[in-house]
Amino acid sequence: MVSGGVDSSVTIPLLVEQGYKPTIFYIKIGMENKPGFTDCPSEEDIEITSYIARKYGLEMEIVDLHETYWNTVVKYTIDTVSKGLTPNPDVMCNRMIKFGAFEEKMGHEFDLITTGHYADTFEKNGKKYLATAADKVKDQTYFLGRITYHQLSKLMFPLGKIENKSRVRKIAEEMNLPSAHRPDSQGICFLGKINYREFIKRYLGEKEGQIIDLDTGKNLGTHRGYWFYTIGQRKGLGLSQGPWFVIKKDTDNNIIYVSRGYDPSSQYDDKIILEDVQFITENPFTQLEQGEPITFKIRHTPDFTPGILYKKGDRYLIQSEKKVSGIAPGQFGVIYDSEKNTCIGSGIIAD
């Protein structure tokens, strides 16, 4: 799969050098015919991808998945926001579109599927595992933490062993690829080119509510709807004498609670509850009642945080080694081994 960005573009010469003759697929998810998506054209992406196909004498096909994208990823995003939770469309796009709907429509005809993700795989005892990339700063396994084993079993990541992004751009320059100096994409089209607040407003509207200082109970002003805010947010509140951070939301009464000061203690916790935990290859843990050492991420960052994973009924508890900020219900907590080498699975952060 090639998107027109530099990362996926570079996978093509790398695959050709290894003796492969890949078929290039461009997945079209642009929603030009949907309200709020009019500034999401795919023409430039297709032009770049077509050039790469001609350069290497490869077949290229455009797979139109925009209706499926609307009915899955966009619907998931709107539904999650409307509940006052924080969605992650990139995570769900990988599971539902790139390795889900695409597999059903075209991918099943091929033995391997490659993408420009910074990730890797390895095999052990006849099973395939999702591994972190050599470039830990660019590592994108957080966005792959929700894929299934069937999806993983066919994946190959040509960029997985490249140690830094500058090398990727160097390869693109050496191959005279038009994407060599193109800015990194944002992943989901409407998050990259559409004003996110305007998009949410279009589908959920506005409703005035109070902004309350969590520490004093003082009414600081009003907002236009709890669905515009996420836990840990500090921009766009319109409050003076800050910075102010969103600490929690009362969705029943449409109230946003904030706290002032840089890194306020109320923004931190060392306990993260996960529900609907799904393991990619297998559950490698045998002592979850007593606790198993792991590392984890609650957002896409270069940092892996050490912790202990416990099973608590139908849920899992991560006891973090240190307090972390911005624990946002609805987001994904992605679980790694203690050596930061293997992405094991993920769960949804619960209230």
URBELTA-V923255 format. One record per backbone hydrogen bond with DSSP energy under -0.5 kcal/mol. NH is the residue of the N-H (numbers start at 1). CO is the residue of the C=O. If there is no record, write none. Layout:
nh/co
NH/CO
NH/CO
//
This chain:
nh/co
2/25
9/5
10/6
11/7
12/8
12/9
13/9
14/10
15/11
16/12
17/13
18/14
19/16
20/15
24/22
24/59
26/61
27/25
28/26
28/63
29/27
34/31
37/34
40/37
46/42
47/43
48/44
49/45
50/46
51/47
52/48
53/49
54/50
55/51
56/52
57/54
58/53
61/24
63/26
63/61
64/62
65/28
65/63
69/65
70/66
71/67
72/68
73/69
74/69
75/70
76/72
77/73
78/74
79/75
80/76
81/77
82/78
83/79
83/80
84/81
85/80
86/329
87/85
92/88
93/89
94/90
95/91
96/92
97/93
98/93
99/94
101/96
102/97
104/100
105/101
106/102
107/102
108/103
109/106
110/107
113/154
115/156
119/117
120/131
122/129
124/127
127/124
129/122
130/343
131/120
131/129
132/341
134/160
135/162
136/134
139/135
140/118
143/140
144/141
145/142
147/144
152/148
153/149
154/151
155/152
156/113
158/156
160/157
162/159
167/164
168/164
169/165
170/166
171/167
172/168
173/169
174/170
175/171
176/173
177/172
180/177
182/179
188/186
191/188
192/188
192/189
193/189
194/190
199/195
200/196
201/197
202/198
203/199
204/200
205/201
207/224
209/223
211/221
212/210
212/256
213/218
214/212
214/258
217/213
220/211
220/218
221/211
223/209
228/225
229/226
232/246
233/230
245/259
246/233
247/245
247/257
248/257
250/255
251/249
254/250
255/250
256/210
257/248
257/255
258/212
259/245
261/243
264/261
267/264
268/265
269/324
272/318
274/316
275/348
278/346
280/344
284/282
290/287
291/287
292/309
294/307
295/336
296/305
297/334
301/299
305/296
307/294
308/319
309/292
310/317
311/288
312/310
312/315
315/312
316/274
317/310
318/272
319/308
319/317
320/270
320/318
321/306
324/269
326/267
328/326
329/327
330/349
331/328
333/347
334/297
334/332
335/345
336/295
337/342
340/337
343/130
344/335
344/342
345/335
346/278
347/333
348/275
349/331
350/273
//
